[in-house]
Amino acid sequence: MHWRCWLGVALAVLSLGITSESQGKTPDGKHKLVLVAGRPSHPPRMHEFNAGTQLMAKCLQNTKGLHVDVSLNGWPKDDALFDGADAVVFYMDGGRGHEVVQENGRRMKLVDEWTKKGVGIGCMHYGVEIVPDQAGAEFKRWIGGHYEHMFSCNPIWEPKFDSFPKHSITQGVGPFQVKDEWYFNMRFVEGFSAAAPAKQEGTQFWPILVAKPSDEVRNGPYVYPRGPYPHIQAAKGREEAMMWAVQRTDGGRGFGFTGGHFHDNWSNDNYRKVVLNACVWLTGMEVPEKGVESSVTSADIDANLDPKKK
């Protein structure tokens, strides 16, 4: 091989090394996950973002090769917390109050810069909802879709998840049925749906938690506005995705999880496992064959709850 070719290969390898280092790996060689919890909202044991995030961090603490940092009560005061992150998960209120859309777009630009470097982005519960004209295009690019007011809906219901796609996020996850405020009818990228994995413009999409709402669920009432919405009723019999994942063209990953309203649901082993698996997968790590094993006590569930008025 000509020396110029050898030089080109060497430079390419060096470049790959620099890129990999910039996308993560703590000084001790671990992948870095940052969990961002939203500010308190809703009555007790609902939207317990701070307690839920700390519980997730505790359940992940023994995952080999993973370092977890947590920001409580919203966006951290110092952006340095995100330095070297392989993935960031937002579990918080959304809409116009979403933490990511604050500061006149500064945070949006920052997150977009992360994703261009392959950083994974996860959004949970109300954190999947944004206002389309503020962040619709970005959320579709980062995680494949989002909740849209009056297009999506948010009934409290109890879907049964008993069939899962072959994916790292579903490893070790068994059937479960949990009553929650499971949003559905997401505003996905065109061509993505609960029906099957799909690929659009290089982005791979997987529906992870899929169930078929009954006619009664589609008819409402929804949490807000109460509905029913004619377009939701018109889709009777269709399966819906309450959790999904994407592999982006930039090499990064994304997921959305619409559950997470009722804090006590974290006591369900399979509900908890599918989210913990997603967090590990988001960083680019291999998910254990049997999924992320964890156990929680009633004391763990009750720990770190926000002081709220009933």
C-alpha positions as a Markdown table, in Angstrom:
| # | Residue | x | y | z |
|---|---|---|---|---|
| 1 | Met | 0.0 | 0.0 | 0.0 |
| 2 | His | 1.3 | 3.5 | -0.9 |
| 3 | Trp | 2.4 | 5.5 | 2.1 |
| 4 | Arg | -0.3 | 8.1 | 1.4 |
| 5 | Cys | -2.9 | 5.4 | 1.8 |
| 6 | Trp | -1.4 | 4.2 | 5.1 |
| 7 | Leu | -1.4 | 7.8 | 6.3 |
| 8 | Gly | -5.1 | 8.1 | 5.3 |
| 9 | Val | -6.0 | 5.0 | 7.2 |
| 10 | Ala | -4.0 | 6.1 | 10.3 |
| 11 | Leu | -5.7 | 9.5 | 10.3 |
| 12 | Ala | -9.1 | 7.9 | 9.9 |
| 13 | Val | -8.5 | 5.6 | 12.9 |
| 14 | Leu | -7.2 | 8.5 | 15.0 |
| 15 | Ser | -10.3 | 10.5 | 14.1 |
| 16 | Leu | -12.5 | 7.6 | 15.1 |
| 17 | Gly | -10.7 | 7.4 | 18.4 |
| 18 | Ile | -11.2 | 11.1 | 19.1 |
| 19 | Thr | -14.9 | 11.0 | 18.1 |
| 20 | Ser | -15.5 | 8.0 | 20.4 |
| 21 | Glu | -13.9 | 9.7 | 23.3 |
| 22 | Ser | -15.9 | 12.9 | 22.8 |
| 23 | Gln | -19.1 | 10.9 | 22.8 |
| 24 | Gly | -18.6 | 9.5 | 26.2 |
| 25 | Lys | -16.5 | 7.2 | 28.4 |
| 26 | Thr | -15.7 | 8.5 | 31.9 |
| 27 | Pro | -12.0 | 8.6 | 33.0 |
| 28 | Asp | -12.4 | 5.1 | 34.4 |
| 29 | Gly | -13.7 | 3.9 | 31.0 |
| 30 | Lys | -17.4 | 3.7 | 31.8 |
| 31 | His | -20.3 | 4.9 | 29.7 |
| 32 | Lys | -22.1 | 7.9 | 31.1 |
| 33 | Leu | -25.8 | 8.3 | 31.5 |
| 34 | Val | -27.4 | 11.5 | 32.8 |
| 35 | Leu | -31.0 | 11.3 | 34.2 |
| 36 | Val | -32.8 | 14.7 | 34.4 |
| 37 | Ala | -35.8 | 14.8 | 36.7 |
| 38 | Gly | -38.4 | 17.5 | 36.3 |
| 39 | Arg | -39.8 | 19.8 | 39.0 |
| 40 | Pro | -42.6 | 18.6 | 41.3 |
| 41 | Ser | -46.1 | 18.6 | 39.8 |
| 42 | His | -49.5 | 16.8 | 40.3 |
| 43 | Pro | -50.7 | 15.3 | 43.6 |
| 44 | Pro | -48.6 | 12.9 | 45.7 |
| 45 | Arg | -47.4 | 9.7 | 44.0 |
| 46 | Met | -48.0 | 11.1 | 40.6 |
| 47 | His | -45.3 | 12.7 | 38.4 |
| 48 | Glu | -42.8 | 11.9 | 41.1 |
| 49 | Phe | -39.9 | 12.7 | 38.8 |
| 50 | Asn | -37.3 | 13.3 | 41.4 |
| 51 | Ala | -38.1 | 10.1 | 43.3 |
| 52 | Gly | -38.5 | 8.0 | 40.1 |
| 53 | Thr | -35.2 | 9.2 | 38.7 |
| 54 | Gln | -33.3 | 8.5 | 41.9 |
| 55 | Leu | -34.9 | 5.0 | 42.0 |
| 56 | Met | -33.8 | 4.4 | 38.5 |
| 57 | Ala | -30.3 | 5.5 | 39.3 |
| 58 | Lys | -30.2 | 3.1 | 42.3 |
| 59 | Cys | -31.4 | 0.2 | 40.2 |
| 60 | Leu | -28.7 | 0.9 | 37.6 |
| 61 | Gln | -25.8 | 1.4 | 40.1 |
| 62 | Asn | -24.5 | -2.1 | 39.8 |
| 63 | Thr | -24.6 | -2.2 | 36.0 |
| 64 | Lys | -21.1 | -3.0 | 34.9 |
| 65 | Gly | -19.5 | -0.3 | 32.8 |
| 66 | Leu | -22.1 | 2.3 | 33.5 |
| 67 | His | -21.8 | 5.6 | 35.4 |
| 68 | Val | -25.1 | 7.5 | 36.2 |
| 69 | Asp | -25.4 | 11.2 | 37.1 |
| 70 | Val | -28.7 | 12.7 | 38.2 |
| 71 | Ser | -30.1 | 16.3 | 38.0 |
| 72 | Leu | -33.0 | 16.9 | 40.3 |
| 73 | Asn | -35.7 | 19.6 | 39.9 |
| 74 | Gly | -35.0 | 20.3 | 36.3 |
| 75 | Trp | -32.1 | 21.3 | 34.1 |
| 76 | Pro | -28.8 | 21.4 | 36.1 |
| 77 | Lys | -27.4 | 24.7 | 37.1 |
| 78 | Asp | -24.1 | 23.8 | 35.4 |
| 79 | Asp | -24.1 | 22.3 | 32.0 |
| 80 | Ala | -20.9 | 20.6 | 32.8 |
| 81 | Leu | -23.0 | 17.7 | 34.3 |
| 82 | Phe | -23.5 | 16.7 | 30.7 |
| 83 | Asp | -19.9 | 16.6 | 29.7 |
| 84 | Gly | -18.9 | 13.3 | 28.2 |
| 85 | Ala | -22.5 | 11.9 | 28.4 |
| 86 | Asp | -23.3 | 9.0 | 26.1 |
| 87 | Ala | -27.0 | 9.4 | 26.8 |
| 88 | Val | -29.4 | 11.8 | 28.5 |
| 89 | Val | -32.9 | 10.9 | 29.7 |
| 90 | Phe | -35.6 | 13.5 | 30.4 |
| 91 | Tyr | -38.4 | 12.5 | 32.9 |
| 92 | Met | -40.4 | 15.6 | 33.4 |
| 93 | Asp | -43.4 | 17.8 | 32.5 |
| 94 | Gly | -43.6 | 18.9 | 28.9 |
| 95 | Gly | -45.5 | 21.2 | 26.6 |
| 96 | Arg | -44.4 | 24.8 | 26.6 |
| 97 | Gly | -42.9 | 24.2 | 30.1 |
| 98 | His | -40.6 | 21.4 | 28.9 |
| 99 | Glu | -37.1 | 22.0 | 30.3 |
| 100 | Val | -35.5 | 21.4 | 26.9 |
| 101 | Val | -37.3 | 24.4 | 25.2 |
| 102 | Gln | -36.4 | 27.0 | 27.8 |
| 103 | Glu | -33.7 | 29.7 | 27.6 |
| 104 | Asn | -34.9 | 31.0 | 24.2 |
| 105 | Gly | -33.7 | 27.9 | 22.3 |
| 106 | Arg | -30.2 | 27.7 | 23.9 |
| 107 | Arg | -30.9 | 24.3 | 25.4 |
| 108 | Met | -32.5 | 23.0 | 22.2 |
| 109 | Lys | -29.3 | 23.9 | 20.3 |
| 110 | Leu | -27.2 | 22.2 | 22.9 |
| 111 | Val | -29.2 | 19.0 | 22.7 |
| 112 | Asp | -29.1 | 19.1 | 19.0 |
| 113 | Glu | -25.3 | 19.4 | 19.1 |
| 114 | Trp | -25.2 | 16.3 | 21.4 |
| 115 | Thr | -27.2 | 14.2 | 19.0 |
| 116 | Lys | -25.0 | 15.2 | 16.1 |
| 117 | Lys | -22.2 | 13.6 | 18.1 |
| 118 | Gly | -24.2 | 10.4 | 18.6 |
| 119 | Val | -25.5 | 11.1 | 22.1 |
| 120 | Gly | -28.6 | 9.1 | 23.0 |
| 121 | Ile | -31.8 | 10.9 | 24.0 |
| 122 | Gly | -34.7 | 9.4 | 26.0 |
| 123 | Cys | -38.0 | 11.1 | 27.0 |
| 124 | Met | -40.5 | 9.7 | 29.5 |
| 125 | His | -44.1 | 10.4 | 30.3 |
| 126 | Tyr | -45.1 | 14.1 | 29.9 |
| 127 | Gly | -41.5 | 14.6 | 28.8 |
| 128 | Val | -42.5 | 13.2 | 25.3 |
| 129 | Glu | -44.9 | 16.1 | 24.8 |
| 130 | Ile | -43.8 | 19.3 | 23.2 |
| 131 | Val | -45.4 | 22.0 | 21.2 |
| 132 | Pro | -44.8 | 21.2 | 17.5 |
| 133 | Asp | -43.8 | 24.7 | 16.4 |
| 134 | Gln | -41.2 | 24.8 | 19.2 |
| 135 | Ala | -39.6 | 21.4 | 18.9 |
| 136 | Gly | -41.6 | 19.0 | 16.7 |
| 137 | Ala | -38.9 | 18.6 | 14.0 |
| 138 | Glu | -36.2 | 18.2 | 16.6 |
| 139 | Phe | -38.0 | 15.5 | 18.6 |
| 140 | Lys | -38.9 | 13.6 | 15.5 |
| 141 | Arg | -35.2 | 13.6 | 14.6 |
| 142 | Trp | -34.0 | 12.9 | 18.2 |
| 143 | Ile | -36.5 | 10.2 | 19.3 |
| 144 | Gly | -38.7 | 9.5 | 16.3 |
| 145 | Gly | -41.8 | 11.3 | 17.4 |
| 146 | His | -43.7 | 13.1 | 20.2 |
| 147 | Tyr | -47.0 | 13.7 | 21.9 |
| 148 | Glu | -49.0 | 16.4 | 20.2 |
| 149 | His | -51.9 | 18.2 | 22.0 |
| 150 | Met | -55.3 | 17.3 | 20.6 |
| 151 | Phe | -53.7 | 14.8 | 18.1 |
| 152 | Ser | -52.4 | 12.3 | 20.7 |
| 153 | Cys | -54.5 | 11.4 | 23.8 |
| 154 | Asn | -53.8 | 10.5 | 27.4 |
| 155 | Pro | -56.4 | 8.1 | 28.9 |
| 156 | Ile | -55.7 | 6.2 | 32.1 |
| 157 | Trp | -56.0 | 2.5 | 31.2 |
| 158 | Glu | -54.5 | -0.9 | 31.7 |
| 159 | Pro | -53.0 | -2.3 | 28.5 |
| 160 | Lys | -51.6 | -5.8 | 28.5 |
| 161 | Phe | -48.2 | -6.1 | 27.1 |
| 162 | Asp | -47.6 | -9.8 | 26.3 |
| 163 | Ser | -45.8 | -9.8 | 22.9 |
| 164 | Phe | -42.5 | -8.0 | 22.4 |
| 165 | Pro | -40.2 | -7.5 | 19.4 |
| 166 | Lys | -36.7 | -9.0 | 19.3 |
| 167 | His | -34.7 | -6.0 | 20.6 |
| 168 | Ser | -32.1 | -5.4 | 23.3 |
| 169 | Ile | -34.7 | -3.3 | 25.3 |
| 170 | Thr | -37.1 | -6.3 | 25.6 |
| 171 | Gln | -34.4 | -8.8 | 26.8 |
| 172 | Gly | -35.7 | -10.5 | 29.9 |
| 173 | Val | -39.0 | -8.6 | 29.9 |
| 174 | Gly | -42.0 | -10.7 | 30.7 |
| 175 | Pro | -45.7 | -10.0 | 30.1 |
| 176 | Phe | -47.1 | -7.3 | 32.4 |
| 177 | Gln | -50.3 | -5.2 | 32.8 |
| 178 | Val | -50.1 | -1.9 | 34.6 |
| 179 | Lys | -52.7 | 0.9 | 35.0 |
| 180 | Asp | -51.1 | 4.1 | 34.0 |
| 181 | Glu | -51.7 | 7.2 | 32.0 |
| 182 | Trp | -50.5 | 5.5 | 28.8 |
| 183 | Tyr | -50.4 | 8.1 | 26.0 |
| 184 | Phe | -51.0 | 7.0 | 22.4 |
| 185 | Asn | -51.4 | 8.1 | 18.9 |
| 186 | Met | -48.0 | 9.8 | 18.8 |
| 187 | Arg | -47.0 | 12.2 | 16.1 |
| 188 | Phe | -44.4 | 9.9 | 14.6 |
| 189 | Val | -42.1 | 10.4 | 11.7 |
| 190 | Glu | -44.1 | 9.5 | 8.6 |
| 191 | Gly | -43.9 | 5.8 | 8.0 |
| 192 | Phe | -43.4 | 4.9 | 11.7 |
| 193 | Ser | -46.2 | 3.2 | 13.6 |
| 194 | Ala | -47.0 | 0.4 | 16.1 |
| 195 | Ala | -47.5 | -2.0 | 13.2 |
| 196 | Ala | -43.9 | -3.0 | 12.7 |
| 197 | Pro | -40.3 | -1.9 | 12.7 |
| 198 | Ala | -39.5 | 0.5 | 9.9 |
| 199 | Lys | -36.7 | 2.6 | 8.4 |
| 200 | Gln | -37.0 | 6.1 | 7.0 |
| 201 | Glu | -34.1 | 8.1 | 5.6 |
| 202 | Gly | -31.6 | 5.9 | 7.5 |
| 203 | Thr | -33.3 | 6.0 | 10.9 |
| 204 | Gln | -34.5 | 2.6 | 12.2 |
| 205 | Phe | -37.6 | 2.6 | 14.3 |
| 206 | Trp | -38.9 | -0.2 | 16.6 |
| 207 | Pro | -42.3 | -0.2 | 18.4 |
| 208 | Ile | -41.4 | -1.7 | 21.9 |
| 209 | Leu | -44.6 | -1.7 | 24.0 |
| 210 | Val | -47.6 | -2.3 | 21.8 |
| 211 | Ala | -51.2 | -2.9 | 22.8 |
| 212 | Lys | -54.7 | -2.4 | 21.3 |
| 213 | Pro | -56.9 | 0.0 | 23.2 |
| 214 | Ser | -60.5 | -1.1 | 23.6 |
| 215 | Asp | -63.3 | 1.0 | 22.1 |
| 216 | Glu | -64.1 | 2.2 | 25.6 |
| 217 | Val | -60.6 | 3.5 | 26.1 |
| 218 | Arg | -60.7 | 5.2 | 22.7 |
| 219 | Asn | -64.0 | 6.8 | 23.6 |
| 220 | Gly | -62.5 | 8.4 | 26.7 |
| 221 | Pro | -62.6 | 10.2 | 28.9 |
| 222 | Tyr | -59.0 | 11.2 | 28.4 |
| 223 | Val | -57.2 | 13.0 | 31.2 |
| 224 | Tyr | -57.2 | 16.3 | 29.3 |
| 225 | Pro | -59.1 | 17.4 | 27.3 |
| 226 | Arg | -61.6 | 14.7 | 28.2 |
| 227 | Gly | -62.6 | 13.9 | 24.6 |
| 228 | Pro | -63.5 | 11.8 | 22.8 |
| 229 | Tyr | -61.6 | 12.9 | 19.7 |
| 230 | Pro | -63.2 | 11.7 | 16.5 |
| 231 | His | -59.9 | 10.7 | 14.9 |
| 232 | Ile | -59.0 | 8.6 | 17.9 |
| 233 | Gln | -62.4 | 6.8 | 17.7 |
| 234 | Ala | -61.9 | 6.3 | 14.0 |
| 235 | Ala | -58.8 | 4.2 | 14.6 |
| 236 | Lys | -60.7 | 1.6 | 16.6 |
| 237 | Gly | -59.1 | -1.8 | 16.5 |
| 238 | Arg | -55.6 | -0.4 | 15.7 |
| 239 | Glu | -52.6 | -1.3 | 17.9 |
| 240 | Glu | -50.7 | 1.6 | 19.5 |
| 241 | Ala | -47.1 | 2.0 | 20.6 |
| 242 | Met | -46.6 | 3.2 | 24.2 |
| 243 | Met | -42.9 | 2.8 | 24.0 |
| 244 | Trp | -40.6 | 3.0 | 21.0 |
| 245 | Ala | -36.9 | 3.2 | 20.1 |
| 246 | Val | -34.9 | 4.6 | 17.2 |
| 247 | Gln | -31.3 | 4.2 | 15.9 |
| 248 | Arg | -30.4 | 7.5 | 14.2 |
| 249 | Thr | -28.2 | 8.1 | 11.2 |
| 250 | Asp | -25.8 | 10.0 | 13.4 |
| 251 | Gly | -25.1 | 6.7 | 15.3 |
| 252 | Gly | -27.0 | 7.8 | 18.4 |
| 253 | Arg | -30.2 | 6.2 | 19.8 |
| 254 | Gly | -33.5 | 7.5 | 21.1 |
| 255 | Phe | -36.5 | 6.2 | 22.9 |
| 256 | Gly | -39.9 | 7.4 | 24.1 |
| 257 | Phe | -41.9 | 5.9 | 27.0 |
| 258 | Thr | -45.4 | 7.2 | 27.7 |
| 259 | Gly | -45.9 | 5.6 | 31.0 |
| 260 | Gly | -44.5 | 6.9 | 34.3 |
| 261 | His | -47.5 | 8.8 | 35.7 |
| 262 | Phe | -48.2 | 6.7 | 38.8 |
| 263 | His | -45.0 | 6.4 | 40.9 |
| 264 | Asp | -46.0 | 3.1 | 42.5 |
| 265 | Asn | -45.8 | 1.3 | 39.1 |
| 266 | Trp | -42.0 | 1.2 | 39.5 |
| 267 | Ser | -42.6 | -1.7 | 41.9 |
| 268 | Asn | -43.6 | -3.9 | 38.9 |
| 269 | Asp | -40.4 | -5.8 | 37.9 |
| 270 | Asn | -41.1 | -5.9 | 34.1 |
| 271 | Tyr | -42.3 | -2.4 | 33.9 |
| 272 | Arg | -39.1 | -1.3 | 35.6 |
| 273 | Lys | -36.9 | -3.6 | 33.6 |
| 274 | Val | -38.0 | -2.4 | 30.2 |
| 275 | Val | -37.2 | 1.2 | 31.1 |
| 276 | Leu | -33.8 | 0.3 | 32.7 |
| 277 | Asn | -32.9 | -1.8 | 29.6 |
| 278 | Ala | -33.8 | 1.2 | 27.5 |
| 279 | Cys | -31.5 | 3.5 | 29.5 |
| 280 | Val | -28.6 | 1.1 | 29.1 |
| 281 | Trp | -29.2 | 0.5 | 25.4 |
| 282 | Leu | -29.4 | 4.3 | 24.9 |
| 283 | Thr | -25.8 | 4.7 | 26.0 |
| 284 | Gly | -24.6 | 2.2 | 23.3 |
| 285 | Met | -23.9 | -0.5 | 25.8 |
| 286 | Glu | -24.9 | -4.1 | 25.5 |
| 287 | Val | -28.0 | -4.9 | 27.5 |
| 288 | Pro | -27.6 | -8.1 | 29.7 |
| 289 | Glu | -29.1 | -11.2 | 28.1 |
| 290 | Lys | -31.7 | -11.4 | 30.9 |
| 291 | Gly | -32.1 | -7.6 | 31.0 |
| 292 | Val | -31.1 | -5.3 | 33.9 |
| 293 | Glu | -31.9 | -7.1 | 37.1 |
| 294 | Ser | -33.1 | -5.1 | 40.0 |
| 295 | Ser | -35.3 | -5.3 | 43.0 |
| 296 | Val | -37.0 | -2.7 | 45.0 |
| 297 | Thr | -38.7 | -2.6 | 48.5 |
| 298 | Ser | -41.6 | -0.5 | 49.6 |
| 299 | Ala | -39.1 | 1.7 | 51.4 |
| 300 | Asp | -37.3 | 2.2 | 48.0 |
| 301 | Ile | -40.6 | 3.2 | 46.4 |
| 302 | Asp | -41.4 | 5.7 | 49.2 |
| 303 | Ala | -37.9 | 7.2 | 49.3 |
| 304 | Asn | -37.3 | 10.8 | 48.0 |
| 305 | Leu | -41.0 | 11.6 | 47.3 |
| 306 | Asp | -41.6 | 15.3 | 46.8 |
| 307 | Pro | -43.5 | 17.2 | 49.6 |
| 308 | Lys | -46.9 | 17.8 | 48.0 |
| 309 | Lys | -50.3 | 18.8 | 49.1 |
| 310 | Lys | -53.0 | 16.2 | 48.7 |
